[in-house]
């Protein structure tokens, strides 16, 4: 076998043909690349989560192995892995080209807006790192490090006043309700709920996106209301997304009943139900459940999603407005599986390197997507 530089056209042709009887025609470097790529494919398809391939770390190793090569060839190496494992995107995490920023305030945090808790008596409390202890309607509310925890005390009468928790764009928080139910609220979300639940049922009202881990109580069902749609559970984990005309509910474990306008549909784990507020129809979606729950674990996951969907999520997460200079760019599709970072420029860098068709320009809190024709 020769030890010449990699012939990428031959290697990609070999991969497309999926032939295994031509190893003698490959150089040592080409064989090394094939063996590594095959290991990527095996781990990506593995059913054991502990053995599955970490995409970001994998691409770092991939680039590290070829760090002496020219940058343009690195993009070709990435294309080779894509051809093997079938991922629509992964790019290089080294040698990133910077996103053009017009003003230094582009990365300024929006946390000064603050998460707000409005109590039943109208009092407004800012949720921050400072510990607070409040009393309301016989219950105790502890606030510390962006966590709100309710502790039910002596509550005899039915609770009528609701607390209102408002999470602005660019921020997230978690609340533990009086029954022990845990709720993660994503950016741009509002939830209303009582400081303590009544004896017959538990109800909250959601506008935005939240992940619920409901404490089991066979005597009191738990209801999440969003407009006409009602989600009914006894004890389970699921996410609700009301950010578009299609309200989506992704069930992680347990079971939930979706109820609206005399329509009822029960979900099983792994299913995504959706309610179209325009047509008033309830149905199942074929959407990948991970795309709806990844944010709770500080991940971005998009499965063959277009750039318009991706930037909508990024805009809410980081509190930026995206403007497409060319509408045609909205339809570009990508598959992404990566940990969220504090800096949006890191994510933009990945997207930028994955396609030569566009670039980003940041002006204040507006990000322009520029056609690079």
Buried (B, 14 or more C-beta within 10 A) or exposed (E): EEEEEBBBEBBBEBBEEEEEEEEEEBBEBBBBBBEBBEEBBEBBEEEEEEEEBEBEEBBBEBBEBBEEBEEEEBBBBBEBBBBBBEBBBBBBBEEBEEBEBEEEEBBEEBEEBBBBBBBBEEEEBEBBEEEBEBEBBBBBBBBBEBEBBBEBEEBEEEBEEBBBBBBBBBBBBBBBBBBBBBBBBBBBBBBBBBBBBBEEEBBBBBBBBBBBBBBBBEEBBBBBBBEEBBBBBBBBBBBBBBBEEBBBBBBBEBBBBBBBEEBEBEBEBEBBBBBEBEEEEBBEBEBBBBBBBBBBEEBBBBBEBBBBBBBBBBBBBBBBEBEBEEEEBBEBBBBBBBBBEEEBBBBBBBBBBBBEBBBBBBBBBBBBBBEEE
